């Protein structure tokens, strides 16, 4: 006697035999799932999704099988699947609500029959075992997250789904929520609370009804407890087909085959969400990557100083501007329009960390050298040097640098500006040099002092001007020489005074020109000339005059303005309104709507309406009753204007003062 066993699996199983590392950008979850299926050659898919799904800016499959990847994405979005079978083919059905399901033809209603040994029980399709149970689940699910583009936005959301039991008030809070928009967060919170309540009530049964297929709907009838006679969705089923007697070829045992089905169902009105059982792969530690960008560019960034990278594990990236999402770059210091910034350039190897180990959230934390991009100075020969050296772009061949040499006895700070160097000191600047100071200016040196200038030289002051020296004093020019004062002009010395010229000497004054001279001294005045003419005509000589060149005004150094500081967030705690199936966003300062929101539909269900319950109550987006007009946008704007010193009218100032008093 031989027997054989065989395992029959759907085509989806083959995805467990393929693993990958790749990046998806600007795609919806459903599109990513279908692409993974298509890449493996599977197209037998029926899309019955009714929900709207946001486009994922960046989604990474990292060291995980295709099956785990698509399973994880579906679990995150609340999408699930089941199979339909036809002769020679089976289809995978993507679903997200009860409207995605149909009733199996001929099994729209299945009776409950517990009586043993009856003909009806053995000959008709029925359910003969039925049990049900409930589990305590949280009644509220809260999520929050952070968006660096809107750092002050409160992204806290809540979704309430309370059942009629005394333990439904527990709240489940989680972070990060995986969203940056309130509306997306509401949908995720709703999906999470529905996921928890998927196990709130389950029913298990056994019967011989062949139409109890997973993913199909049916209505139970004839159960002694009327509250059990309702529509259900089949979540799981296990089939057993048995014939006790061995039958030879062409023979007949006279016994009927026995068919049994063990199954699990849930109420159709209870939204089904898959449990998050597939772990998201984590990046254990940092990685390195290469900065990428468009061809012909050396620096590629956005307004936030983010860059794009090519990961070493990405086989499909083209090392261009589409290789990754924009990746934030950690800086040593970051303030409001102040701090430090150094942008990694295309081709540089950078160190990439991941927030919470999430491959979808890369963050550049530094740069490293490699064999093709070596340090600026040869090591270990120049190991005492520390430098900040840049590279001119585009085209290179230039650099700016601040370098420190800590070699004992040869310590040095070196500063190199490839083009301009601007220094601006708003108050005092002090400079002390222990030895010599050398200054070489290849072209012009322009200085301007708005006040006084004082200079003390304790040794000699040697100055050579190979051109013309022009000196103009707006008032007095005073010089005092301790010993000799010698002036030697190659051609002419011209002294001119608007009123008087006084030449005074303690001993004598000598005027000498040509062959004559005049000496004025203690013994008298001696005049010698050939001849000496007095009142004999002639005329006085004239000088060339004085016309000093005006100095060229210097240019000012480049300037900038200070950054700022964010005002502290309001201390008023937001009031969180909870409701039925819709979620509630919490946004401080948001005015309450003029009317309550409409009730959320029952997940697209097409079944007859059931009596309203607490979970079907209207959505509420309200604030605390104590919220006043002083907390409104206008008052907030006035308060900000007052903090910034922005002028505004007298009535606005009164309004701002009233707002501050609150």
C-alpha positions in Angstrom: 0.0 0.0 0.0 1.4 3.4 -1.0 0.3 6.8 0.0 1.4 10.2 -1.3 1.3 13.7 0.2 1.4 16.9 -1.7 1.4 20.6 -0.7 -0.6 22.9 -2.9 0.3 26.6 -2.7 -0.8 29.7 -4.5 1.6 31.6 -6.8 2.0 34.1 -4.0 4.2 31.5 -2.2 6.9 31.9 -4.8 7.6 35.4 -3.5 9.0 33.8 -0.4 11.8 32.6 -2.6 12.9 36.0 -3.8 14.6 38.8 -1.8 15.8 42.2 -2.9 17.1 45.6 -1.9 15.5 48.4 -4.0 13.9 51.8 -3.8 10.4 52.9 -4.9 9.7 56.6 -5.2 6.5 58.6 -5.7 4.3 55.5 -5.9 1.1 54.5 -4.1 1.2 51.3 -2.0 -1.1 49.4 -4.3 1.1 50.3 -7.3 4.2 49.1 -5.4 2.5 45.8 -4.6 1.4 45.2 -8.2 4.8 46.1 -9.5 6.4 43.4 -7.2 3.9 40.9 -8.4 4.5 41.9 -12.0 8.3 41.7 -11.7 7.9 38.1 -10.7 5.6 37.4 -13.7 2.3 37.2 -11.8 -0.7 39.2 -13.1 -3.7 37.1 -11.8 -4.8 39.9 -9.5 -8.2 41.5 -8.8 -8.1 45.0 -7.3 -11.2 45.6 -5.1 -9.7 48.4 -3.1 -12.1 51.1 -2.2 -9.9 53.3 -0.1 -7.7 56.2 -1.3 -4.0 55.8 -0.6 -1.4 58.5 -0.5 1.7 58.5 -2.7 4.7 57.3 -0.9 7.6 59.7 -1.5 10.2 57.1 -0.6 9.8 53.4 0.1 12.6 50.9 0.6 12.6 47.1 0.3 15.7 46.3 2.3 17.0 42.8 2.7 13.6 41.2 2.8 11.7 38.7 0.6 9.2 40.0 -1.9 6.5 38.2 0.1 7.5 39.9 3.4 7.8 43.3 1.7 4.3 43.3 0.1 2.8 41.8 3.3 4.4 44.5 5.4 3.1 47.3 3.1 -0.4 45.8 3.2 -0.4 45.5 6.9 0.7 49.2 7.3 -2.2 50.4 5.1 -4.8 48.0 6.3 -5.0 46.1 3.0 -5.5 42.3 3.0 -6.1 39.6 0.4 -7.8 36.4 -0.3 -8.0 34.0 -3.3 -10.7 33.0 -5.7 -10.4 29.7 -7.5 -11.6 28.7 -10.9 -10.8 25.7 -13.1 -7.1 26.1 -14.0 -6.5 29.5 -12.4 -6.7 31.3 -9.1 -6.7 35.0 -8.5 -5.4 37.1 -5.6 -8.0 39.7 -4.5 -6.8 42.9 -2.9 -9.4 44.1 -0.4 -9.8 46.8 2.3 -13.6 46.7 3.2 -16.6 44.5 3.3 -17.7 45.8 0.0 -14.7 43.9 -1.5 -16.5 40.6 -0.7 -19.2 38.6 -2.4 -21.4 35.7 -1.3 -20.7 32.2 -2.7 -23.4 31.3 -5.1 -25.9 28.9 -3.5 -24.5 29.6 0.0 -25.9 33.1 0.7 -27.6 31.6 3.8 -26.3 28.6 5.8 -28.5 27.1 8.5 -27.4 26.0 11.9 -28.4 22.4 12.8 -27.1 20.8 16.0 -29.3 17.7 16.1 -27.3 14.5 15.9 -28.2 11.7 13.5 -30.9 13.4 11.6 -31.2 12.9 7.8 -31.2 16.7 7.3 -27.9 17.0 9.1 -26.2 14.4 6.9 -27.7 15.4 3.6 -27.9 19.2 3.7 -25.2 21.8 4.0 -25.3 23.2 7.4 -23.3 24.3 10.5 -23.5 22.1 13.5 -20.9 23.5 15.9 -20.8 27.2 16.7 -18.9 29.2 19.4 -18.1 32.8 19.9 -16.0 34.9 22.1 -14.8 38.5 22.8 -11.5 40.0 23.8 -10.8 43.3 25.6 -9.3 45.8 23.2 -8.4 49.5 23.5 -11.1 51.9 22.7 -8.9 54.7 21.4 -5.8 54.7 19.2 -3.6 57.8 19.1 -0.7 58.6 16.9 1.7 61.5 16.4 4.7 62.3 14.3 7.0 65.1 13.4 7.5 67.0 10.1 10.6 69.1 9.8 8.9 71.2 7.1 6.2 72.2 9.6 8.1 71.8 13.0 5.4 73.7 15.0 2.5 71.6 13.7 0.9 69.3 16.2 0.3 66.1 14.3 -1.5 64.2 17.1 -4.5 62.3 15.9 -7.0 60.0 17.7 -9.4 57.4 16.5 -12.1 56.0 18.8 -14.0 52.7 18.4 -15.5 51.9 21.8 -17.6 48.8 22.3 -20.2 48.4 25.0 -18.1 47.1 27.8 -16.6 48.6 30.9 -13.0 48.2 29.6 -13.3 50.1 26.3 -11.7 53.3 27.6 -8.1 52.2 27.3 -5.9 54.3 24.9 -3.1 52.9 22.7 -0.5 55.6 21.8 2.3 55.1 19.3 5.1 57.1 17.7 6.3 57.6 15.1 3.0 57.4 13.2 4.6 57.4 9.7 2.8 60.5 8.3 3.3 64.2 7.9 -0.3 65.2 7.1 -3.2 65.2 9.5 -5.6 63.5 7.1 -3.1 60.7 6.4 -2.6 60.3 10.2 -6.4 60.0 10.7 -6.6 57.2 8.2 -3.7 55.4 9.8 -5.1 55.8 13.3 -8.5 54.5 12.1 -6.8 51.5 10.5 -4.9 50.8 13.7 -7.9 50.8 15.9 -9.8 48.6 13.4 -6.8 46.3 13.5 -7.1 46.0 17.3 -10.8 45.4 17.1 -10.4 42.7 14.4 -10.0 40.3 17.3 -12.6 41.9 19.5 -15.2 39.3 18.5 -14.5 36.0 16.7 -16.8 33.1 16.0 -15.6 29.5 15.3 -17.6 26.8 13.8 -17.7 23.4 12.1 -20.0 22.2 9.4 -20.3 20.5 6.0 -21.2 23.5 3.9 -18.9 23.5 0.9 -19.5 27.2 0.3 -17.6 28.3 3.4 -14.7 29.8 1.4 -12.2 32.3 2.8 -13.2 35.8 1.7 -16.8 35.0 1.1 -19.9 36.3 3.0 -22.8 34.3 4.3 -25.7 34.7 6.7 -26.2 32.3 9.6 -29.8 31.2 10.2 -31.7 29.1 12.6 -29.3 29.6 15.5 -31.2 29.5 18.9 -29.5 32.8 19.9 -31.1 35.4 17.6 -28.1 37.8 18.0 -26.0 35.2 16.2 -28.2 35.1 13.1 -26.4 37.7 11.1 -23.9 38.1 8.2 -20.3 37.0 8.6 -17.1 37.2 6.7 -15.1 33.9 6.5 -11.5 34.6 7.8 -10.1 31.1 7.8 -11.2 27.7 6.8 -9.7 24.1 7.1 -11.3 21.4 5.0 -11.4 17.6 5.6 -12.6 15.1 3.0 -12.8 11.5 4.3 -13.9 8.1 3.0 -13.4 5.3 5.6 -13.3 2.2 3.2 -10.8 1.4 0.6 -12.5 1.0 -2.8 -10.8 -1.1 -5.5 -10.9 0.1 -9.1 -14.4 -0.2 -10.5 -15.8 -1.1 -7.1 -18.1 0.7 -4.6 -18.1 0.8 -0.9 -21.6 2.0 -0.5 -20.5 4.6 1.9 -20.8 8.4 1.5 -17.8 10.6 1.6 -17.6 12.9 4.6 -16.8 16.6 4.2 -16.0 18.8 7.2 -15.0 22.4 7.4 -13.5 24.1 10.5 -13.8 27.9 10.1 -13.4 31.3 11.7 -15.6 34.2 11.0 -16.2 37.8 12.1 -19.2 40.1 11.9 -19.5 41.6 8.4 -20.0 45.1 10.0 -16.6 44.8 11.8 -13.9 46.1 9.5 -11.2 43.5 9.0 -7.6 44.7 9.2 -4.5 42.4 9.0 -2.3 42.2 12.1 1.1 43.9 11.8 2.9 40.6 12.1 5.5 41.2 9.4 8.5 43.0 11.0 9.9 46.0 9.1 13.7 45.3 8.5 16.0 47.6 10.5 19.3 49.0 9.4 21.6 48.0 12.2 24.0 50.9 12.5 25.2 53.4 9.9 26.1 52.9 6.3 28.1 54.8 3.7 26.8 56.0 0.4 27.9 58.3 -2.4 26.4 61.7 -3.0 24.7 61.8 -6.4 23.1 64.5 -8.7 22.5 65.5 -12.3 25.3 65.2 -14.8 27.5 68.3 -15.1 26.8 69.5 -11.5 29.2 69.4 -8.6 26.7 70.5 -5.9 23.1 69.4 -5.9 20.8 70.5 -3.0 17.4 71.9 -2.1 16.3 74.8 0.1 16.8 72.7 3.2 20.4 71.7 2.4 19.4 68.1 1.6 21.3 66.0 -0.9 20.7 62.8 -2.8 22.8 59.6 -2.5 23.5 56.3 -4.2 23.5 53.4 -1.7 26.0 50.6 -2.4 23.2 48.0 -2.2 21.0 49.8 -4.8 21.5 47.9 -8.0 19.0 49.9 -9.9 20.1 53.5 -9.1 21.8 55.5 -11.8 23.9 57.7 -9.5 21.9 60.7 -10.6 19.2 63.0 -9.1 16.8 60.1 -8.9 18.9 57.7 -6.9 17.2 58.4 -3.6 14.9 60.8 -1.8 16.2 64.1 -0.5 18.3 63.2 2.5 18.8 65.7 5.4 22.4 66.5 6.4 23.2 66.8 10.1 25.2 69.9 10.9 27.2 70.7 14.1 24.9 73.7 14.8 21.6 74.6 13.4 19.5 77.6 14.3 17.0 80.0 12.7 19.0 81.5 9.9 22.2 80.9 11.9 24.5 78.0 12.7 26.9 76.0 10.5 26.4 74.4 7.1 28.7 72.2 5.0 27.0 70.5 2.0 28.4 67.2 0.8 29.2 67.4 -2.9 28.5 64.9 -5.7 30.9 62.0 -5.6 31.8 62.3 -1.9 31.3 59.3 0.3 29.0 60.1 3.3 28.0 58.3 6.4 24.2 57.6 6.5 22.3 56.8 9.6 18.6 55.9 9.8 16.0 57.3 12.2 14.7 54.5 14.4 16.7 52.2 12.1 14.1 52.8 9.5 15.5 52.4 5.9 12.8 54.9 4.7 14.3 57.6 6.9 18.0 58.2 6.0 20.0 60.9 7.7 23.6 62.0 6.7 25.8 62.4 9.7 29.2 62.9 8.2 31.7 62.3 5.4 34.6 59.9 5.0 37.7 59.7 2.8 38.4 56.8 0.5 41.2 55.7 -1.9 39.9 57.9 -4.7 39.3 60.9 -2.5 42.2 61.2 -0.1 42.8 63.7 2.7 44.1 67.2 1.6 47.5 66.5 3.2 49.7 63.3 3.1 49.3 61.2 6.2 50.9 60.3 8.5 53.5 62.8 7.4 51.2 65.8 8.1 49.4 64.3 11.1 49.7 67.5 13.1 47.6 69.4 10.6 43.9 70.1 11.1 42.2 71.9 8.3 38.9 73.1 6.8 39.8 73.2 3.1 37.2 73.8 0.4 37.3 73.4 -3.4 36.3 76.1 -5.9 33.2 75.2 -8.0 32.7 74.8 -10.8 36.0 73.8 -12.4 38.1 73.7 -9.3 41.8 74.9 -9.3 41.1 77.1 -6.3 40.3 76.7 -2.6 39.5 78.5 0.7 41.2 77.1 3.8 41.6 77.6 7.5 44.4 75.3 8.7 45.9 74.6 12.1 49.3 73.1 12.6 49.9 71.7 16.1 53.5 70.7 15.6 55.3 71.8 18.8 57.5 74.9 18.1 56.0 75.3 14.7 52.4 76.0 15.6 50.5 77.9 12.9 47.1 79.1 11.9 46.9 79.4 8.1 44.1 81.3 6.3 43.7 81.3 2.6 41.1 83.1 0.6 40.9 82.2 -3.1 39.2 85.5 -4.0 37.9 87.9 -1.4 38.2 88.0 2.4 35.8 90.2 4.3 36.0 90.9 8.0 33.5 92.9 9.9 33.8 93.7 13.6 30.9 95.7 15.1 32.8 96.8 18.2 36.5 96.5 19.1 39.2 94.5 17.4 42.4 93.7 19.3 45.5 92.3 17.8 48.7 91.4 19.7 51.8 90.1 17.9 54.7 88.8 19.9 57.3 89.3 17.2 57.2 90.7 13.6 54.2 91.6 11.5 54.5 91.5 7.7 51.9 93.0 5.3 52.2 92.8 1.5 49.5 94.4 -0.6 50.0 93.7 -4.3 47.9 96.7 -5.5 46.2 99.4 -3.4 45.5 99.7 0.4 42.6 101.8 1.3 41.8 102.8 4.9 39.1 105.0 6.5 38.9 106.0 10.2 35.8 107.9 11.2 37.2 109.0 14.5 40.8 109.5 15.7 43.9 107.4 14.8 46.7 107.0 17.2 50.0 105.3 16.4 53.0 104.9 18.6 56.3 103.6 17.3 58.9 103.0 20.0 61.7 102.4 17.6 62.3 103.8 14.1 59.6 104.5 11.6 61.0 104.0 8.1 58.7 104.6 5.2 59.4 104.8 1.5 56.9 106.1 -1.0 58.1 105.8 -4.6 55.2 107.9 -5.9 53.7 111.1 -4.5 52.8 111.7 -0.8 49.7 113.8 -0.4 48.7 114.9 3.1 45.7 117.1 3.8 44.9 118.2 7.4 41.5 119.8 7.8 42.8 121.8 10.8 46.3 121.8 12.3 49.4 119.9 11.3 51.9 119.7 14.2 55.2 118.0 14.1 57.8 117.9 16.9 61.2 116.4 16.4 63.5 115.6 19.3 66.7 116.3 17.4 67.0 117.1 13.6 64.3 117.6 11.0 65.7 117.4 7.5 63.7 118.0 4.3 65.4 117.4 1.0 63.6 118.3 -2.2 65.1 117.6 -5.6 63.6 120.7 -7.1 61.4 122.9 -4.9 60.1 123.5 -1.4 57.1 125.8 -1.3 55.8 127.2 2.0 52.6 129.3 1.9 50.5 130.6 4.7 47.2 132.4 4.5 48.4 134.9 7.0 51.8 134.5 8.7 54.9 132.4 8.5 57.0 132.4 11.6 60.4 130.8 11.5 62.1 130.8 14.9 65.5 129.4 15.9 67.2 129.4 19.3 70.7 130.2 17.8 70.6 131.3 14.1 68.7 131.2 10.9 70.6 130.9 7.6 69.1 131.5 4.2 71.4 130.3 1.4 70.9 130.4 -2.4 73.4 130.7 -5.2 76.4 132.7 -4.0 74.6 134.8 -1.4 73.3 134.2 2.1 71.7 135.8 5.1 72.6 134.8 8.6 70.5 135.9 11.5 72.2 135.2 14.8 73.1 136.7 18.2 75.9 138.8 16.7 73.6 140.4 14.2 72.3 140.0 10.7 74.8 139.2 8.0 73.9 139.7 4.3 76.3 138.6 1.7 75.7 138.8 -2.1 77.2 140.0 -5.4 75.8 142.5 -5.3 73.3 143.1 -2.5 70.4 145.0 -4.0 67.9 146.8 -1.8 64.9 148.6 -3.3 66.4 148.2 -6.7 63.5 146.7 -8.6 63.0 143.0 -9.5 60.3 140.6 -8.4 59.7 137.8 -5.9 59.7 134.2 -7.1 56.6 132.0 -6.9 56.1 128.4 -5.9 54.2 125.7 -7.7 51.4 125.7 -5.1 49.9 122.8 -3.0 47.3 120.4 -4.4 47.2 117.1 -2.4 45.4 114.2 -4.0 42.2 113.1 -2.2 42.3 109.5 -0.9 40.1 106.9 -2.5 37.3 105.8 -0.2 37.6 102.1 0.8 34.8 99.6 0.2 32.9 98.1 3.1 33.2 94.5 4.0 30.3 92.2 3.2 27.6 92.1 5.8 24.7 89.8 6.8 21.9 89.9 9.3 21.3 87.9 12.5 19.0 84.9 12.6 16.2 84.5 15.1 14.7 82.3 17.7 11.4 80.6 17.6 8.8 81.7 20.1 8.0 79.1 22.7 4.9 77.0 21.9 1.6 77.7 23.7 1.3 76.0 27.0 -2.4 75.3 26.5 -3.0 71.6 26.2 -5.2 70.6 23.3 -8.6 69.1 24.0 -8.9 65.8 22.2 -12.4 65.0 21.1 -13.1 61.3 20.4 -15.9 59.9 18.4 -17.0 56.9 16.4 -15.4 55.5 13.3 -13.9 58.8 12.1 -10.6 60.1 13.6 -10.1 63.4 15.3 -7.2 65.6 14.6 -5.7 67.9 17.2 -4.5 71.2 16.0 -4.2 74.0 18.7 -5.6 77.2 17.5 -7.9 75.7 14.9 -11.5 77.1 15.1 -14.2 74.5 15.7 -16.4 73.8 12.6 -19.8 75.4 12.4 -21.6 72.0 12.3 -20.6 68.5 13.3 -19.1 66.2 10.7 -21.2 63.7 8.9 -21.2 60.1 10.2 -18.5 57.9 8.6 -19.8 55.3 6.2 -19.7 51.6 7.3 -16.5 50.8 5.4 -18.4 50.7 2.1 -20.7 47.9 3.3 -23.6 47.0 1.1 -25.5 45.1 3.8 -28.8 46.4 5.3 -28.3 49.2 7.9 -27.9 48.0 11.4 -29.1 49.9 14.5 -26.7 52.8 15.3 -24.1 52.3 18.0 -21.6 54.5 19.8 -19.1 53.7 17.0 -21.5 55.2 14.4 -21.8 58.6 16.1 -20.8 61.7 14.2 -17.1 62.8 14.0 -16.2 65.7 16.2 -13.5 68.2 15.5 -13.9 70.6 18.4 -11.8 72.6 20.9 -12.3 73.2 24.6 -15.3 75.4 25.4 -12.9 77.7 27.2 -11.2 78.6 24.0 -11.7 82.4 23.4 -11.1 84.8 20.6 -7.8 85.8 22.3 -6.4 82.5 21.1 -7.4 83.1 17.5 -5.1 83.7 14.5 -5.5 87.5 14.6 -4.4 87.7 18.3 -1.5 85.3 17.6 -0.3 87.5 14.8 -0.5 90.6 16.9 1.5 88.9 19.7 4.1 87.9 17.2 4.3 91.4 15.9 4.7 92.7 19.4 7.6 90.3 20.0 9.3 91.2 16.7 8.9 95.0 17.3 6.8 95.3 14.1 4.9 98.6 14.1 1.1 98.5 14.0 -1.8 100.8 14.6 -3.0 102.0 18.1 -6.2 99.8 18.0 -4.1 96.8 17.0 -1.7 97.5 19.8 -4.7 97.6 22.2 -5.9 94.3 20.8 -2.4 92.8 21.2 -2.2 94.0 24.8 -5.6 92.4 25.6 -4.5 89.2 24.0 -1.3 89.2 26.1 -3.3 89.8 29.3 -5.1 86.6 28.6 
